[in-house]
Amino acid sequence: MDSSASGLRVYRQVFRVPGARGFIAASMIGRMPMATLSLGTVLLVTHVTDSYATAGAVAAGGAVCYALIVPRLGYLIDRFGQGRVLRPLALAFGLAGTLFLLAAQLGAPVWALFATGAAFGALMPPLSALVRARWSHLAGGDTTGTLLTSSYSFESVAEEMIFVVGPLLVAAVVLVHPVLGVATVTVFGVTGGLLLAAQRGTEPPVLPLRETASRAMSVSGLRLMCAVYVCTAAMFAGWELSTLAFVEEFGSPWQLGAVMSTYALGSAVGGLGYGVRKWRMPLDRRFLLAISAVVVGIGPLWAMPGVGALWVYSFFSGLLIAPTIIAGYSLVRQGVPAETLTEGMAWLSTAVGLGRALGVLAAGLVIEAHGARWGYAFTLACGCGALVIGVLGMRHLREMAAPRLDRAA
C-alpha cells in the first residue's frame, strides 16, 4: 500500500458534499442504539432478574427479530424511499422502548420482558445501511472512487466513536437508575431517525427494477459474507458480555464503559489509518486480512490478569475492527446491483443481528456456568469460525470485488 499524499485531509471532502453535515449529524444521533441497545437491555434485565442467562436471552430475542425484519425494511426502502419508511419506524421504536421500560418497572413476568424486549430490538432503525446508501448515491459521479472510500472510512470511524461514547453514557446513566439506559437508547433512536428522514436533499432516489433484476440475496458472495458476519457478530457480542462479566468479577462498575470505549477508540484509529491509504491489495484480500488480525487480537483476552491489563490491551485489540467493517460494506456496494443496494446492506445487518443473538445467548450460558474467561474463549472460537468461512469462500469474495458495469468504479 501507498500512503496518500493528502493524509487526513481526504476527510475534508466528506464534509464539503452539499447536505452531508446535516445527515451526518442526524445519523450520529440515530445510530447510538447500535452501540447501546444490547448493553442497556442486558443491564436492565440483569437488574430485574439477577440473571445473565435471562438477560442474554432477552437481548438475543430482540436481535433475532431484528434479523428477520431488517431485510424487508431494506427492500421497502429501495422501493419507496428512506423517508417514507423511516418516519413510522422511528415512532414504532419509541413505542416499543416505552413498553419495555414499563414491563421492567411494573415487575411483569419474564415472558413480557421477552416480548417487549424483542420488539425493542427488532424495530431499531437500520441507519448504518441507510447512511452508506446515501454516500453511494452521492459518490456515484466520482470516477476515482476517492469520495466513496473516504466516506465509508469516515462512517466506520464515526460508528466507532459512537461505540466510545455510547457505553460510557449508558454506564453512567444506569448508575443513577437502571431504566435510564434503555430510556436514553430510545430517545436517541427516535430523534435521530426522524432527523435523518427530514434530510430529503441527500436521500437516494428510488431506482426502477430492471426486468432481469433479482433480489440482493441471489448474489452468492453476499450469502457468504452474511455467514462470515454471523460469526463476527457473535464474536463481538461474546466480547461485550464477557467484558461485562469480567469487570464485574475483577473490577468496578465504572470501568465497564471505559474498557468498551477504549476498544472502540482503537477501532476508530484503525479506521482513520485505513481511509488515508491508497490500497493496492484487492478488496477481498483486505477483508480477509483484517478479519485475521481481529482474531489474533481476540486471542489473549481469556488470559488477562485483571481489568487494568484488559483496559490497555483493548486499544490494540480493536485496531482492525473498523477496517473489517469498511472492507465488508465496500464489497457489498461493489457486488450487488445498484437498485438493491439498501437491501444488500440490510442483509448484512440481518447477519449481524442473528450473530449477536446467537453470541449473546451462548456467551450468557457459558459465563453463567464457567465465568468470564471461558466467555472470552467462546469469543475466540466465533472469530476463528468467521475466518475459516471466509477462506473457504475466497472465490465468491473475489467475484464480489470485481467491478460491476452498473455502477461507478
N, C-alpha and C positions, 0 to 999 in steps of 0.2 A: 504494500500500500504506500501511497504518497501523501505527504502532508499537504493539505490545501493551503495555498498562499494566503488566503484571506482569514484563516483561523476562525475564531469565534465570531468574526464579523459576518459570516454567512447567515447567521440568525437574524441579522437586521432586515433582510429582505422578507422574512416571515411577517414582521410587523408592518411592513410597508404595503402589503396587499390591502386594497380597499375593503373595509369592513372586517378585517381579520381581528383587530383588537377587541371588537365587540363580542364576537362569538368565542374568542379565546377566553375572555373573562367569564362569560356565561358558562362555558364548558368546565372551567376550573371549579366553579361553584357546584355545578351539577354532577361532576364526577367524584365528589367527595364520598358518596356512598360506596363506590367501588373499593375504597381503601378502608372503610369503617363499618360497613353494614354487617359483615360477618363477625367482626370483633365486638360491635355493640350488641349483636344478638347473643353471642356466647356469654358476654359479661352479664347481660340482663337475665338470661335463663339460668346461668350458674347461680346468680344471687337468689333467684326464686326457688330453684330445685336443689341447689347444692350438689349438682352432678355434671361432670364434664361430658359424660356419655349422652345425657339428655340434651345438653346444650349443643353438642356436636350434631346430634340427630335433627334438632330443630333447624340449625343452620344448613344442614345437608338437604333438608326438605325444601327450603327456600331456593337453594342452588339448583336442585333438580327441576323444580317448577320453572325457574328462570331459563334453564337449558332447553326446556320444552317449548317455551313461549317465544323466546327471542328470535329464532329463525323466521317465525311467522310475522313478527313485528318488522324484521328486516325486509321481508317480501312486500308487506303493506307499504313500507316507507318507499321502496323502489317504485311502487305502482301509484301512490297517492301523494308523496312528498313528505318531508320531515315534519313540517309544522302541523299538518292535519292529523298526524298520528301522535306527535309528542305532547300536544296540549292535554288531551284526555288521559294519556298515560301518566303524565306528571301528577294530575289530580287524583288518579286512582292510587298511585304510590303513596300520596299523602294520607288518603283514607285508610289504606292498609296499615301504615305505620301507626296511626291513631288507634286502630282496633287492636293491634299487637300490644301497645302500651297498656290499654285498658284491660286486656286479658291478664297481663302480668300483675298489674296493680290490684286487680279485684280478686286475685287468688283463683283464677279459673283453672279447671282441670288441665292435665297435660295435653289432652287432645286439642283443646282450644289454643294452647300455645303453639302446637304444631300447625294448626290450620291458619292462624293469623300470621305466624312467622313465615309459613310457606308463601302466603300472598304477599307479604312484605318483600321477601327476596325475589319473588317472581316478577313483580311489577317495577323493579328498578330500571329506569330509563337507560338504554344501551348507548350512552353518549360517546363512548370511545369509537364505536363504529360510525356514528353519525358525523363526528368531527373529522375523522380521516376521510370519509366520503366527500366532505366539503373541500378538504385540501386536494383530493384527487381531481375534483372538478375545477378548482381554481388554478391548479398547476398543469392543466391539460394543454395549455399553449406553450409551455416551457419545454422546448425540444431537448435541452441539455439535461433535464432531469434534476437540476440543482435545487430548484424550489421544492420539488416533491421530497427529495432526500432530507433537506434541512427541515421541512415542515414535519415530516414523520419523526425525525430525530427530536425536534422540539416537543412534539406531543408526548413522546415517550418520557422525555425528561420532565415535562410538566406533570405527567402522571406519577412519576417517582417522587416529585416534590409534594404531591398530594398525599403520597404514602408516608412522607416525612411528617407533614403537618397533621394529617388525619388521626393517626394513632395517638399522637401526643394530645390532640384536642379531646378525643374520646376518653383517653386515660385520665385526663384532668377533670372532665365534667362528671364522670362516674364516681369520682371521689366525693363529689357533693351529693349525688344520688344516682343509683344505677339506671334509673329510667332516662336520665338526661342523655345518655349515649345514643339510644335509639331515637329520641326526640330530635337531637342535633342532626343525625343522619337524615331524618325525614324532612326537616326544614331545608337543608342544603339540596336534597334531591328535587323537591318541588320547585324551589326558587330557581335553581339552575336550569331545570328542564323548561320552565315557562320562559325564562330569559332567552334561551337558545332558540326556542320556537319563534320568538319575536324577531330574530335576525334573518329576515327574509331575503336581503340582498345577496347573501352568500350561500343560500340554500341551493343545492344541486337541482337542476331541472329533472322532471320525470321523463325518462327516455322510453320510447316505444319498444316493445318487444319485437325482435325480428322473427320471421316465420320459422326459421331454423333454430331459434334460441331454445335453450333448455335451462333447467334450474341450476343454481350455482353448485349444488352438491353432486352434479353429474361429472364434475372435474375430479379425476382420480387423485390428483395432487392435493386438492382441498380435503378430501376424505382422509388422506394420510396425515396431513397437518393437524386435522382435528384429533386424530388418535394421539399424536405427539402432545398436543395441547392438553388433552385429558390427563396425561401423566405429569406434565409440568405443573398444571394447576393443582393436582393432588399433592405434588411436592411442596408448592408454596403454602397450601392450606395446612399440610402437616407441619411445615416450619412454623407457621403462625401459632397453631395450637400448642406445639411442643415448646415454643419460646414462652408462651403464657404460663404453661405449667412449670417450666424450668425457673423462671423468675419467681414464681410463687413459692417454689421449693427452696431456692437458694438465695433469693434477694428480697427486694422491697417492691411494693406495687408501683411506685413512681418510675422504676427502672424499665417497666414493660414498654411504655411509649418510647423511651429513649433508645432501647435496643432496636425496636422495629424501625424507628426513624433513621437510625444510623445505617441499617441495612438498605433502606430506600435511598439514603443520601449517596451511598456507594454506587447504587444503580444509576442515579442521576449523573454522577461524574462520568461513569462509563458511557452513558448515552450522549453526553456532550462531546466526549472524545470521538465517538463513532461518527457523529454528524459533521465534524470538521475534517474528516479524512476523505480522500478520493480513493476508493477501493478498486483494486484490480481483480481481487478474488471474486469468483462468481457468487451470486446471491445465495444459491443453495448451499454452497460450501461454507459461506459465512454463517448461515443459520445453524448448521451442524457444529461448527467450531465453537459458536457461542454457547450452545447447549452443553457441549463437552466441558467448557470452562465452568459453567454453572454447577454441574455435577461435581467437579473437582472441588469447588468452593464449599459445597454442602458436606463433603466427606468428613471433615474433622469435627463437626458440630457435636456429635454424640460424646466426644471426649473432652469437651470444655471443662476446665476445673472449677469455674464459677461464673457469675454474671459479669464481672469485670472483664474477664477474658472474652466472653461471648460478645460483649459490647464492642470491644476493639476489633475483634475478628469479623464482626458483621459487616463492617465497611468494605473490607476486601472480598468477603464472600458475595456481596451484592453487585460487584463491578460489572459483571456481564449480563445482568438481568435485562436492562433496557436495550442493549444491542440485540438480544434474542428477540424481544418484542418488536423492535424496529424491522429486523430482517423478516420476521414472520408475517407482519402486516404487508410489507413490501412484496413478499411472494404472492400473497392473495391478490393484491392490487394488480400485479403483473399477470397472474394466471387465470383469473375469472373474467367472463365477459363484462363489459362496462355497464350494461343495463341490469346486471345482477350483483353489482359491487357491494351494496349495503347488505344484501342477503348473505353474500360470501363472508363478509367481515362478521356478520351476526352469527354465522355458524361457528366461527372461532370463539365468540362469546358463549355459545352453547357448549362447546367443548370445555371451556374454562369453567362454566357453571357446573357441568357434570363432574369434571375433575375435582373441583372444590368440594362438591357434595360427597363424593367417594372418599376424598382425602380427609376431610374434617370428621366424617363418620368413623372411618377406620382408625385415624390417629386418636380420636377420643377414646375408642375402645382399648387401643394399645396403651395409651397413657394411663387410663384408669387401672389397667391390670399390671403394668410393669414400670410406669414412671416416664419422665420426660426424655431421658436418654434413649430409651427404646423408641420413643416418638421420633427422634432425630434419625434413628436407624431406618425407620419406615420411610421417612422423607427421602433419604438417600436411595432407597430401593425404587421409589417412584421416579426419581431423576434418571436412574440407570435404565428404567423401562422406556422413558422418553427417548433416550439416546439410541437404544437398540432399535426401536421402531423407525427412527429417522434414518439410521444407517441402512437398514434393510430396504427402505423405500427411497433410496437415493435417486433412482431413475425417475420417479414421479416428481420429486423435488426439482430435478434438473429440467423437466418439462414445464413446471410452474415458472421457473426462472427465465425461460426462453421468451423473447419479445413477442407480444401479440400484435396483430395487424389492426385491431380495432381500438387502439389507444396510443397515446403519445409514448415515446421511449422512456 
